[in-house]
Amino acid sequence: MITAQRSLSGSSQSPRSPSSQPYLSVSVTDPVKLGNGVQAYISYRVITKTNFPEYQGPEKIVIRRYNDFVWLRDRLFEKYKGIFIPPLPEKSAVEKFRFSAEFIEMRRQALDVFVNRIAAHNDLQQSEDLRTFLQADEETMERLRSQETGIFKKKPADFMQILKDVQSKVSDVVLGKEKPVEESNPEYEKLKHYVFELENHLTEAQKHAYRLVKRHKELGQSLSDFGKAVKLLGACEGQALGKAFSELGAKSETLSVKLQKEAHQLLMNFEEPLKDYVRAVQSIKATIGERANAFRQQCELAETMKLKEINLDKLMLTRSDRVGEAEHEYRELKAESEEATRRFETIVRLMNEEIVRFQEQKTQDMGIAFHEFAKGQARLANSIADAWRSLLPKLEACSST
């Protein structure tokens, strides 16, 4: 659970206290499997505690499913252009993993991070859609999902395809495969290259983190199998050697448990944060795509307005009867062009703010992840060394007799 405050100063006061700082905390808990077969899904208890006056009360508990989180993300993506909307964890494509305890816990943790990042964002936390998500009953949420039109009507897989198409388009632009109307801005070019480089490096790091988790699991399983085999071997030997082998087997099994536990910690506290940031970069790329669209629209409207202006001048010179109609069209187009320019400038301003916020948060989160990784590896190495070291005198005594 993460606490979001509108003020930078912290407060440990209860959200019920009228003198406390503005406070919004959300936790995603208690995943439960509902339904059977292809209709089965996981529901989550979402607990909100706040003293924001626009909320119904200091505490609210609702039940949500994954599609509700998708609804929230889609709404925010459509309404908050220029803001990096936090990413959602993807659905498991493999049926047998969908309801495994490990997958469910990873999904729960990722959904908790998702909604709390929204709650901690100065703009997104004021969203009416967030309030609906955190307070509406299940029937209302189901009705809202079924009533969506346009981009909101699409399934999660369809929406992810939209993001992939946008990202592919941006990739083509960055790599020079396509030459549409685009910004000529050195700082913006630097930002795009940074985002693509960051995605490559994060993806590579996450891939190797996955291999580390797999190696820990495999080593833990091998030690468990080895421990059982050595204990059986000890049962066939004499008293001294048999006892030494039995202790060796027991130590192996104990270390196996430690390795499996560390593999889980490595997965949740190291690989998953890296994977989450890979998804976050994809969200940034989608925003880059929105900025590119806004820029093109601005340029196209400006060009069309010039043509309209030339046409209007011609009509005025010839004192055409269509001057009034042309002037009206020109004013409408000018207003639309000015609105497109404001929309583009807003996206640029927000993106500049967002990238600073993203980099600060990334530095903090990656620092924690790598610290936990190093601490866990040191702890595991010490446990392994201590376990084997404790056996050396007994094994040496057996080898010298």
Beta strands, then each sheet from edge to edge (+ up, - down):
strand 1: 2-4
strand 2: 24-34
strand 3: 41-50
strand 4: 59-65
sheet 1: 1+ 2- 3+ 4-
end
